[in-house]
Amino acid sequence: EVMTIVAIARRFKQSMLEEEAYMNLSLPVTMGEHLWGKFITSFIWLFCCGLVNIISGLFCLIRMDLPNLIRQIAQEVPDFNQELMQYNLSIAKIIGIASLFGIALNCFIITLIYVVNSFALVIKSRRSFWKVLIIAGLLYINGWIFRLVPNVDSYLPNAAIGGAMLKSFGVASLIMVLISAVYFAITQYM
């Protein structure tokens, strides 16, 4: 995933901010359409990278007697789901909120890359130094914003912990999407 993120940052910089940008930006489309195209492509790359990670994990499981492992998992799923019901959760809810969180996190990472490179374009000297400071500053500001995410209190009854956890991840996902929208707008403006 790190290499994918580095490749996304490099491609954005080359195709939107350096020599290659002259040719790309001469196309008869708006800057927003250029950015959306880059964003969608980057999102697909991160999604595919996640799929490759999952598939490679499955290949690791193949070496561990996969049919026996699947049989054991199938036997444990009902018990696990029953245990999750104590917390007002289910496997489907966990997969759903994890997917939502993953999508929001991917959007956040991509737009963070875009806004940092856009700010660095304005700076003429020592860009790498300033990029590190911009990233640190944005992550510090984001840390303050993420304090809005409600904590899951350990003193809650079991049935309420699941709902509190889902709410916490949902709010965190919403905040990441909103921050991503702000970063995208700033990138488009710059």
C-alpha positions as CSV (number, residue, x, y, z in Angstrom):
1,E,0.0,0.0,0.0
2,V,2.9,2.4,0.7
3,M,4.2,2.0,-2.8
4,T,0.8,2.6,-4.2
5,I,0.5,5.8,-2.2
6,V,3.9,6.9,-3.3
7,A,3.0,6.2,-7.0
8,I,-0.2,8.2,-6.6
9,A,1.7,11.2,-5.2
10,R,4.3,10.9,-7.9
11,R,1.8,10.6,-10.8
12,F,-0.3,13.6,-9.5
13,K,2.8,15.7,-9.2
14,Q,4.1,14.8,-12.7
15,S,0.8,15.0,-14.5
16,M,-0.7,18.1,-12.9
17,L,2.3,20.2,-11.6
18,E,5.3,19.5,-13.8
19,E,6.2,19.4,-17.6
20,E,3.6,16.7,-18.3
21,A,0.9,19.1,-17.0
22,Y,1.4,21.4,-20.0
23,M,0.0,18.7,-22.3
24,N,-2.6,17.4,-19.8
25,L,-4.0,20.8,-19.0
26,S,-4.3,21.8,-22.6
27,L,-7.2,19.4,-23.0
28,P,-10.6,21.1,-23.3
29,V,-11.8,20.1,-19.8
30,T,-12.1,22.0,-16.6
31,M,-9.6,21.7,-13.7
32,G,-12.3,20.0,-11.6
33,E,-12.7,17.3,-14.3
34,H,-8.9,16.8,-14.4
35,L,-8.9,16.4,-10.6
36,W,-11.9,14.1,-10.6
37,G,-10.2,11.9,-13.2
38,K,-7.1,11.7,-11.1
39,F,-9.1,11.1,-7.9
40,I,-11.1,8.2,-9.5
41,T,-8.0,6.6,-10.9
42,S,-6.1,6.9,-7.6
43,F,-9.1,5.5,-5.7
44,I,-9.3,2.5,-8.1
45,W,-5.5,1.9,-7.6
46,L,-5.9,1.9,-3.8
47,F,-9.0,-0.4,-4.0
48,C,-7.1,-2.8,-6.3
49,C,-4.1,-2.7,-3.9
50,G,-6.4,-3.7,-1.1
51,L,-7.8,-6.6,-3.1
52,V,-4.3,-7.8,-3.9
53,N,-3.5,-7.7,-0.2
54,I,-6.6,-9.8,0.6
55,I,-5.9,-12.3,-2.2
56,S,-2.3,-12.6,-1.1
57,G,-3.5,-13.3,2.4
58,L,-5.7,-16.0,1.1
59,F,-2.8,-17.5,-0.8
60,C,-1.0,-17.7,2.5
61,L,-4.0,-19.5,4.0
62,I,-3.9,-22.0,1.1
63,R,-0.6,-23.3,2.4
64,M,-2.3,-24.0,5.8
65,D,-4.8,-26.7,4.6
66,L,-7.5,-24.4,3.3
67,P,-10.4,-26.9,3.2
68,N,-9.9,-27.7,6.9
69,L,-9.5,-24.1,7.7
70,I,-12.8,-23.1,5.9
71,R,-14.6,-25.9,7.7
72,Q,-13.4,-24.6,11.0
73,I,-14.4,-21.1,10.2
74,A,-17.8,-22.2,9.0
75,Q,-18.4,-24.0,12.3
76,E,-17.2,-20.9,14.3
77,V,-19.2,-18.2,12.4
78,P,-22.6,-18.9,14.2
79,D,-21.0,-18.8,17.6
80,F,-19.0,-15.7,16.8
81,N,-22.2,-14.0,15.4
82,Q,-24.1,-15.0,18.5
83,E,-21.4,-13.5,20.7
84,L,-21.5,-10.3,18.6
85,M,-25.3,-10.1,19.2
86,Q,-24.6,-9.5,22.9
87,Y,-23.0,-6.2,21.8
88,N,-25.8,-5.4,19.3
89,L,-23.4,-6.2,16.4
90,S,-23.3,-8.7,13.6
91,I,-20.7,-9.7,11.0
92,A,-22.6,-7.8,8.4
93,K,-22.5,-4.6,10.5
94,I,-18.8,-4.9,11.1
95,I,-18.1,-5.5,7.4
96,G,-20.3,-2.6,6.4
97,I,-18.7,-0.1,8.8
98,A,-15.2,-1.3,8.0
99,S,-15.9,-0.8,4.3
100,L,-17.3,2.7,4.9
101,F,-14.3,3.6,7.0
102,G,-11.9,2.2,4.4
103,I,-13.5,4.2,1.6
104,A,-13.4,7.4,3.7
105,L,-9.7,6.7,4.6
106,N,-8.8,6.2,1.0
107,C,-10.5,9.5,0.0
108,F,-8.7,11.2,2.9
109,I,-5.2,9.9,1.9
110,I,-5.7,10.8,-1.8
111,T,-6.9,14.3,-1.1
112,L,-4.2,14.9,1.5
113,I,-1.6,14.0,-1.2
114,Y,-3.2,16.4,-3.6
115,V,-3.4,19.3,-1.2
116,V,0.2,18.9,0.0
117,N,1.5,18.8,-3.6
118,S,-0.7,21.9,-4.5
119,F,0.7,23.9,-1.5
120,A,4.2,22.8,-2.4
121,L,3.7,24.1,-5.9
122,V,3.4,27.6,-4.5
123,I,6.6,27.3,-2.6
124,K,9.7,27.9,-4.7
125,S,12.6,26.7,-2.6
126,R,13.1,23.8,-0.2
127,R,9.9,22.1,-1.2
128,S,10.6,18.8,0.5
129,F,11.2,20.6,3.8
130,W,7.9,22.5,3.4
131,K,6.0,19.4,2.4
132,V,7.0,17.7,5.6
133,L,5.9,20.8,7.6
134,I,2.6,21.0,5.6
135,I,1.9,17.4,6.3
136,A,2.7,17.8,10.0
137,G,0.5,20.9,10.2
138,L,-2.4,19.3,8.4
139,L,-2.3,16.2,10.5
140,Y,-2.1,18.3,13.7
141,I,-5.2,20.2,12.6
142,N,-6.9,17.0,11.7
143,G,-6.1,15.6,15.1
144,W,-8.0,18.5,16.7
145,I,-10.9,17.9,14.4
146,F,-11.0,14.2,15.1
147,R,-11.6,15.0,18.8
148,L,-15.2,15.3,17.7
149,V,-15.4,11.5,17.3
150,P,-17.3,10.1,20.3
151,N,-15.4,7.7,22.5
152,V,-16.6,4.2,23.4
153,D,-17.0,4.2,27.1
154,S,-16.1,0.9,28.8
155,Y,-18.8,1.4,31.5
156,L,-21.6,1.1,29.0
157,P,-23.8,-2.1,29.1
158,N,-22.9,-4.7,26.5
159,A,-25.8,-3.9,24.2
160,A,-24.9,-0.3,24.0
161,I,-21.2,-0.8,23.2
162,G,-21.9,-2.0,19.7
163,G,-24.0,1.0,18.8
164,A,-21.4,3.3,20.3
165,M,-18.7,1.7,18.3
166,L,-20.7,1.9,15.1
167,K,-21.5,5.6,15.8
168,S,-17.8,6.3,16.5
169,F,-16.6,4.8,13.3
170,G,-19.5,6.4,11.4
171,V,-18.6,9.9,12.7
172,A,-14.9,9.3,12.0
173,S,-15.8,8.3,8.4
174,L,-18.0,11.4,8.0
175,I,-15.3,13.7,9.3
176,M,-12.8,12.1,6.9
177,V,-15.1,12.6,3.9
178,L,-15.8,16.2,4.9
179,I,-12.0,16.9,5.3
180,S,-11.5,15.2,1.9
181,A,-14.0,17.5,0.3
182,V,-12.3,20.6,1.8
183,Y,-8.9,19.3,0.6
184,F,-10.3,18.7,-2.9
185,A,-11.8,22.2,-3.0
186,I,-8.5,23.7,-1.9
187,T,-6.6,21.7,-4.5
188,Q,-9.0,22.8,-7.2
189,Y,-8.7,26.4,-6.2
190,M,-4.9,26.3,-6.2
